[in-house]
């Protein structure tokens, strides 16, 4: 890399360093350690300094060389670039919780006292501080296993007694992508384009937010917010498909809705309407009976008036 910058790069070579490609670097962060290493020896190279600035590396001495990928919809999974971080790498459960606390509060520093109260609420100050130190080291090791003891952590930053996730770090988060696609769909001018964006968003929803960590009370609000966002979006897409008489896809979507919320009444009503208009009234009756049983068992209520009215109208013709 050093020799490359001692010569003048042509435009094609510069592009390979800047843009992810099959011929260059698929993850643009892969080039970061090489650029930083070269910068230590060629401090006055203008091309190199320009690339450092363009990659957000100016002033850094260390970069791990990959993008962090975080899957939070359904079971939690994390990757360093293409390499998945195994559960044993966290060494202890609280280390993973510490990472999540800092990552989900990215953009701000959390005081140690807030971290202690959230993760070790029953420990005295000395015990919490000791547990925090061990967990913090485990987080840094899991995220940056090749970092030396002399190098400052890239992902986890410290400011006095406050800690935070590096706002300059590259990451991919499925929950953010879900929201981005839904926002694009909401603002799409054409219904067909809107439906395609909603479909892509729904595919990302593999399950509730951090579904395998139900005991984390401090993520409950975010879990419910994302769940409501998914349900509302899937409901809008199901109604659109119903209006276009794309019956089978609409039925699949209503079943998906009921998998995530068995008490989602609009899904039952839509199923009844689809079965009725496709000459399957007895299936519509079964849907009604299922709806009644679920609502009675889960909420001790009867179906909403729209369902009752449609059922009465349906059975009067049978």
C-alpha positions as CSV (number, residue, x, y, z in Angstrom):
1,X,0.0,0.0,0.0
2,X,2.8,2.4,0.8
3,X,4.4,1.8,-2.6
4,X,1.1,2.5,-4.3
5,X,0.9,6.0,-2.9
6,X,4.5,6.7,-3.8
7,X,3.3,6.7,-7.4
8,X,0.5,8.6,-9.0
9,X,-2.7,6.5,-9.1
10,X,-4.7,6.4,-12.2
11,X,-8.5,7.1,-11.9
12,X,-9.4,3.5,-12.1
13,X,-7.2,2.6,-9.2
14,X,-8.5,5.4,-7.1
15,X,-12.1,4.3,-7.8
16,X,-11.2,0.8,-6.5
17,X,-10.1,2.3,-3.2
18,X,-13.2,4.4,-2.9
19,X,-16.0,2.2,-4.1
20,X,-16.9,-1.3,-2.9
21,X,-16.6,-3.7,-5.9
22,X,-15.7,-7.2,-6.8
23,X,-12.3,-6.0,-8.0
24,X,-11.6,-3.8,-5.1
25,X,-13.0,-3.8,-1.5
26,X,-16.6,-5.2,-1.0
27,X,-16.7,-3.4,2.3
28,X,-15.2,0.1,2.0
29,X,-14.0,-0.2,5.6
30,X,-11.6,-3.0,4.6
31,X,-9.3,-0.4,3.2
32,X,-9.1,1.6,6.4
33,X,-6.3,-0.2,8.1
34,X,-4.2,-0.1,5.0
35,X,-4.7,3.6,4.6
36,X,-3.9,4.3,8.2
37,X,-0.8,2.2,8.0
38,X,0.4,4.1,4.9
39,X,-0.4,7.4,6.5
40,X,2.0,6.8,9.3
41,X,4.9,6.7,6.7
42,X,3.6,9.2,4.1
43,X,2.2,12.0,6.2
44,X,2.6,14.6,3.4
45,X,0.9,12.6,0.6
46,X,-2.0,14.7,-0.6
47,X,-3.8,11.9,-2.3
48,X,-3.6,9.7,0.8
49,X,-4.7,12.5,3.1
50,X,-7.7,13.1,0.8
51,X,-8.7,9.5,1.0
52,X,-8.4,9.5,4.7
53,X,-10.7,12.5,5.0
54,X,-13.1,10.9,2.5
55,X,-13.3,7.7,4.5
56,X,-13.7,9.6,7.8
57,X,-10.3,8.4,9.0
58,X,-8.5,11.7,9.5
59,X,-7.0,11.8,12.9
60,X,-7.4,8.1,13.6
61,X,-4.6,5.7,14.5
62,X,-6.7,2.5,14.5
63,X,-9.6,1.1,12.6
64,X,-10.8,-2.6,12.8
65,X,-11.4,-2.8,9.0
66,X,-15.0,-3.9,8.8
67,X,-18.6,-2.8,9.1
68,X,-20.6,-4.0,12.1
69,X,-23.9,-5.7,11.1
70,X,-26.6,-6.0,13.8
71,X,-29.8,-8.1,13.4
72,X,-32.3,-7.2,16.1
73,X,-35.6,-8.2,14.5
74,X,-36.2,-11.7,15.8
75,X,-33.2,-13.3,17.5
76,X,-30.1,-11.1,18.0
77,X,-27.2,-11.8,15.7
78,X,-24.0,-9.7,15.1
79,X,-21.3,-9.8,12.5
80,X,-17.8,-8.3,12.1
81,X,-18.0,-7.8,8.4
82,X,-18.8,-11.3,7.1
83,X,-17.8,-13.1,10.3
84,X,-20.6,-13.7,12.8
85,X,-19.8,-13.1,16.4
86,X,-20.4,-16.3,18.4
87,X,-22.2,-16.3,21.7
88,X,-19.1,-17.5,23.5
89,X,-17.1,-14.5,22.4
90,X,-19.1,-12.3,24.7
91,X,-17.8,-14.4,27.6
92,X,-20.7,-13.3,29.8
93,X,-24.3,-12.3,29.2
94,X,-23.9,-8.8,30.7
95,X,-21.3,-8.0,28.1
96,X,-23.8,-8.4,25.4
97,X,-26.3,-6.4,27.3
98,X,-23.7,-3.6,27.8
99,X,-23.1,-3.6,24.0
100,X,-26.8,-3.3,23.3
101,X,-27.2,-0.5,25.9
102,X,-24.5,1.6,24.3
103,X,-25.4,0.7,20.7
104,X,-29.1,1.4,21.1
105,X,-28.2,4.7,22.7
106,X,-25.7,5.6,19.9
107,X,-25.2,9.3,19.4
108,X,-24.8,10.0,23.1
109,X,-22.6,9.2,26.1
110,X,-24.1,7.3,29.0
111,X,-22.8,8.1,32.5
112,X,-21.4,5.1,34.4
113,X,-24.1,5.5,37.0
114,X,-26.9,5.1,34.4
115,X,-25.2,2.0,33.1
116,X,-24.8,0.6,36.6
117,X,-28.5,1.2,37.5
118,X,-29.6,-0.3,34.2
119,X,-27.5,-3.5,34.2
120,X,-26.6,-4.0,37.8
121,X,-29.5,-2.4,39.8
122,X,-29.1,-4.6,42.8
123,X,-25.3,-4.4,43.2
124,X,-23.5,-2.0,45.4
125,X,-21.3,0.6,43.7
126,X,-18.0,-1.3,44.1
127,X,-19.5,-4.6,42.8
128,X,-21.2,-2.8,39.9
129,X,-18.0,-1.0,38.9
130,X,-16.1,-4.3,38.9
131,X,-18.7,-6.1,36.8
132,X,-18.8,-3.1,34.4
133,X,-15.0,-3.2,33.9
134,X,-15.0,-6.9,33.2
135,X,-18.0,-6.6,30.8
136,X,-16.5,-3.6,29.0
137,X,-13.3,-5.5,28.3
138,X,-15.4,-8.4,27.0
139,X,-17.4,-6.1,24.7
140,X,-14.2,-4.6,23.2
141,X,-12.7,-8.0,22.7
142,X,-15.8,-9.3,21.0
143,X,-16.1,-6.3,18.7
144,X,-12.4,-5.9,18.0
145,X,-10.5,-9.2,18.7
146,X,-7.4,-8.1,16.8
147,X,-7.0,-4.8,18.6
148,X,-3.8,-4.5,20.7
149,X,-3.9,-3.3,24.3
150,X,-2.1,-0.1,23.2
151,X,-4.8,0.8,20.7
152,X,-7.9,2.8,21.6
153,X,-11.1,1.0,21.0
154,X,-12.8,2.1,17.8
155,X,-16.4,1.2,18.6
156,X,-16.6,2.0,22.3
157,X,-15.6,5.5,23.3
158,X,-15.1,7.0,26.7
159,X,-15.3,10.6,27.9
160,X,-14.4,10.9,31.5
161,X,-16.9,8.6,33.3
162,X,-19.2,8.5,30.3
163,X,-19.3,5.8,27.6
164,X,-20.9,5.5,24.2
165,X,-20.9,3.8,20.8
166,X,-18.7,5.6,18.2
167,X,-21.1,7.8,16.1
168,X,-18.5,7.6,13.2
169,X,-18.5,3.8,13.1
170,X,-20.1,2.1,10.1
171,X,-22.9,-0.3,10.9
172,X,-25.9,-2.0,9.3
173,X,-29.0,-2.3,11.5
174,X,-32.1,-4.2,10.3
175,X,-34.5,-2.1,12.4
176,X,-33.2,1.1,10.8
177,X,-33.6,-0.4,7.4
178,X,-37.1,-1.4,8.2
179,X,-38.0,2.1,9.2
180,X,-36.3,3.6,6.1
181,X,-38.2,1.4,3.7
182,X,-41.5,2.2,5.4
183,X,-40.8,5.9,5.3
184,X,-40.0,5.6,1.6
185,X,-43.2,3.6,1.1
186,X,-45.3,6.2,3.0
187,X,-44.0,9.0,0.7
188,X,-44.2,7.0,-2.5
189,X,-46.3,8.6,-5.2
190,X,-47.5,5.4,-6.9
191,X,-49.4,2.7,-5.0
192,X,-47.4,-0.1,-6.8
193,X,-44.1,1.4,-5.7
194,X,-45.4,1.8,-2.2
195,X,-46.5,-1.8,-2.1
196,X,-43.0,-3.0,-3.2
197,X,-41.3,-1.0,-0.5
198,X,-43.7,-2.3,2.1
199,X,-43.0,-5.8,1.0
200,X,-39.3,-5.3,1.4
201,X,-39.8,-3.9,4.9
202,X,-42.0,-6.8,6.0
203,X,-39.4,-9.3,4.9
204,X,-37.0,-7.8,7.4
205,X,-39.4,-8.4,10.3
206,X,-38.2,-11.9,11.3
207,X,-39.8,-11.5,14.8
208,X,-40.2,-8.9,17.5
209,X,-37.3,-6.7,18.5
210,X,-34.7,-8.7,20.4
211,X,-37.2,-11.5,20.7
212,X,-34.8,-13.9,22.4
213,X,-34.1,-11.3,25.2
214,X,-37.6,-10.7,26.6
215,X,-36.2,-10.0,30.1
216,X,-34.6,-6.7,29.0
217,X,-37.2,-4.3,30.4
218,X,-35.4,-1.3,29.0
219,X,-36.0,-2.3,25.4
220,X,-39.8,-2.9,25.9
221,X,-40.8,0.5,24.5
222,X,-38.7,0.1,21.4
223,X,-40.0,-3.5,20.9
224,X,-43.6,-2.3,21.1
225,X,-42.9,0.7,18.8
226,X,-41.4,-1.5,16.1
227,X,-44.0,-4.1,16.4
228,X,-46.8,-1.6,16.0
229,X,-45.0,-0.1,13.0
230,X,-44.7,-3.6,11.4
231,X,-48.4,-4.4,12.1
232,X,-49.7,-1.1,10.7
233,X,-47.5,-1.5,7.5
234,X,-48.5,-5.1,7.0
235,X,-52.2,-4.2,7.5
236,X,-51.9,-1.4,4.9
237,X,-50.3,-3.8,2.4
238,X,-53.0,-6.4,3.0
239,X,-55.7,-3.9,2.3
240,X,-54.0,-2.8,-0.9
241,X,-53.8,-6.4,-2.1
242,X,-57.4,-7.0,-1.2
243,X,-58.5,-4.0,-3.2
244,X,-56.5,-5.3,-6.2
245,X,-58.1,-8.8,-5.7
246,X,-54.7,-10.4,-5.1
247,X,-56.5,-12.7,-2.8
248,X,-53.9,-15.4,-2.1
249,X,-51.1,-13.0,-1.2
250,X,-53.5,-11.0,0.9
251,X,-54.5,-14.1,2.8
252,X,-50.8,-15.0,3.4
253,X,-50.2,-11.5,4.8
254,X,-53.2,-11.7,7.1
255,X,-51.9,-15.0,8.5
256,X,-48.6,-13.3,9.1
257,X,-50.3,-10.5,10.9
258,X,-52.1,-13.0,13.1
259,X,-48.9,-14.9,13.8
260,X,-47.5,-11.7,15.3
261,X,-50.8,-10.6,16.9
262,X,-53.5,-13.2,17.2
263,X,-55.9,-10.4,18.3
264,X,-55.5,-8.2,15.2
265,X,-59.2,-8.0,14.3
266,X,-58.8,-6.3,10.8
267,X,-56.9,-9.4,9.6
268,X,-59.9,-11.7,10.6
269,X,-62.3,-9.4,8.8
270,X,-60.2,-9.3,5.7
271,X,-59.9,-13.1,5.6
272,X,-63.7,-13.4,5.9
273,X,-64.2,-11.0,3.0
274,X,-61.7,-12.8,0.8
275,X,-63.3,-16.2,1.5
276,X,-66.7,-14.8,0.9
277,X,-65.9,-13.2,-2.5
278,X,-64.1,-16.3,-3.6
279,X,-67.1,-18.5,-3.0
280,X,-65.7,-20.1,0.2
281,X,-68.3,-18.9,2.8
282,X,-67.8,-21.9,5.1
283,X,-64.1,-20.9,5.5
284,X,-65.2,-17.4,6.3
285,X,-67.4,-18.8,9.1
286,X,-64.4,-20.8,10.5
287,X,-62.4,-17.6,10.5
288,X,-65.2,-15.9,12.5
289,X,-65.3,-18.8,15.0
290,X,-61.5,-18.7,15.4
291,X,-61.7,-14.9,15.9
292,X,-64.3,-15.3,18.6
293,X,-62.4,-18.0,20.4
294,X,-59.1,-16.1,20.4
295,X,-60.6,-12.8,21.6
296,X,-62.5,-14.5,24.3
297,X,-59.5,-16.4,25.5
298,X,-57.0,-13.5,25.3
299,X,-59.0,-10.4,26.0
300,X,-62.4,-11.6,27.2
301,X,-64.2,-9.5,24.5
302,X,-66.3,-10.2,21.5
303,X,-65.3,-9.2,17.9
304,X,-65.6,-5.6,16.8
305,X,-68.9,-4.5,15.3
306,X,-67.6,-4.6,11.7
307,X,-66.9,-8.3,12.0
308,X,-70.2,-9.0,13.6
309,X,-72.1,-7.1,10.9
310,X,-70.2,-8.9,8.1
311,X,-70.8,-12.3,9.7
312,X,-74.6,-11.6,10.1
313,X,-74.7,-10.5,6.4
314,X,-72.7,-13.6,5.3
315,X,-74.8,-16.2,7.2
316,X,-78.1,-14.6,6.1
317,X,-77.2,-15.7,2.5
318,X,-76.1,-19.2,3.3
